[in-house]
Amino acid sequence: MDEAVSRSLAKWPNVPAVYGWLELDRRGNWRIRCGYGAPPRFEKIGNAALRDFIARNYEPDEQGRWYFQNGPQRVYVKLAYTPLVVHFEGDALVDQCGRPFRALAEFLDEQGSVVLQGERAAGLLDDRDLERYADRGETLAPIAAAEVPVRFGFVQDPGPTP
């Protein structure tokens, strides 16, 4: 965070972080909680400006919990699998935030999901691109789905730290 933003945020009162209101699904859609019912119901965010705002301000904290900065407040994101979801745009891979994605290593879990280690974070390949990715003919290293968060240092379901 740059110094000007840091100074600006310091002027705000201590605003608590938000948990349990935003999700990232396995196709890279941001989903927001609707109402207070149990179990919680989430809907895809349709507003393009809001999706772009979240994407521009999406990053991890020191514990590997991903959030987006909303003014002085952090809104933590529950991850369906990995912090990034990767798909093809033309011949290039990009993440759900629209940033280019370069795979440093490639893995296949026991459910047939492709997990890509990127420079910034791990990304799940959108299932609609599995066939195209497989056509490249590369061998993928096996990985257990339960191992993915630990290996790549992120928290799927963040909550307040004690």
N, C-alpha and C positions, 0 to 999 in steps of 0.2 A: 504494500500500500504506500502511495507516495506521501510526502510530508504534508502537502496542502490538505489532502483528504484526511489524514490523521488529525491535523489541527482542527478541521471542521467537525469531525466526529467527537472530539474531546469537548466541544461546546455543548453537546447534547447531554441530557441527564442519563443516568445509567438505565438503559433500555434492556429489558430481558430478551433473551433469544427465544425464537419460536421453534417448537418441535411438534411433529405429528401433523403438519398441515400441508406439506409439499412432498410429492413423490416423483421419481424418475422411473418410468416403466421400461420394459425390455425392448421397446421400439424407439426409445429416445423421446417419448412424450412427457412433458411436465404435466402433472396431475395435482389438482388442489382439492382439499377436503371440502365437502359440502355439508354444512350443518353439524350438529353435535350428537347425532345418533350413534348407537353402538350396534353392530360394528361400524366403524367410520366408512363413509362412502366418498369416493374420489371421482372427479370428472376431469377429463382432458382440458387443458387451458387452450381456448380457441383464439384468444386475442394475440395477434402477431406481435404487437408492440410489447406486451407483457412477456411473451416468450423470449423476445430479443433482449429485454432488460435482464431477465433471469440469466440468460446465457452469457451476457457480457460481465456479469458480476458473480459468476459461479467459480468456486475454488475450495480447496480443503483447508481445514485448520490443522493445528499441530498434532492432534490425535488421529487424523485421517478421516474426520467427519466432514462431508461436503455440505456446503451452504451457499446461499447467495446473499450478498450484502444489500440490504434494503435501507438506505440511509444509515442511521446509527444501529440498526438491528440486523442480526444474523438470523436468517431463516434456514434451518437445517433441513436437508433433503433425505428422505428414506429412499434407498436404492433397491430396485427390484433385483439387481445383480451387481453390476459394476458402475463406477462413477461416470463412465462415458459409454455411449452407445454409438457404434460406428456403422456407416453405410457408404455405399458408392454414390458419388456424383460424377457422372461421366466415367473416366478411368481412375479417378482419385478417391481415396478414402477420406471421409470427413466425420467429425463427431457431431453430436446433437446440437452443439453450440455453433456449428458452421466452420470450425477450425480444421485445417488440414491435419490428418492423422497418419503417422508413419509407424508401422508395426516393427518392433525390434525383435519380438519373439511371438510365436503362434502356438496356441494350445487348443485341445479339444477335450471337453468334459464328458462325463458318463451319460449325459442327456443329449449329446450331439451339438451343444452350443460351442461356438468358436470364441475364445477369449484371446484378445490381442494385447500384448504389453507395448505400450506407447511411451514416448518420451515424457509426457505429462502424467499419465495414469493408465490404468488398465481399461480396455474397452470391450464391450460385448458386440460382436458382429450382429447387426439386425438380421433376424431370421429370414427376411425376404431376400437377402443377399447371399445366403448360404450356398446355393447352387453355383452362382457366379464365382464365389470365392473358391469352391471346390474344383471348379474347372481349371484353376491355375495349376493343379496337380502337385501341390506341395504337401509334404508330410508334416502333420501337426503333433506336437508332443502331448501326451496325455496329462490331464490334471483333474483332480477331484473338485467338484463345485464347492464343497465345504472348505477347501484349501485356498480358494481364490482371494477372499478378503485378507487373510493372514499373509499370504505370499506377496500381495501387491500393496499392503499397508493401508487399507481403508475400512471404514465402518459402514455396514449396510443399513443399520437401523440406529441412527444416533439418538441420544437422549442426553439430558443434562448430566454433567459430570458432578460427582459428589463433592 
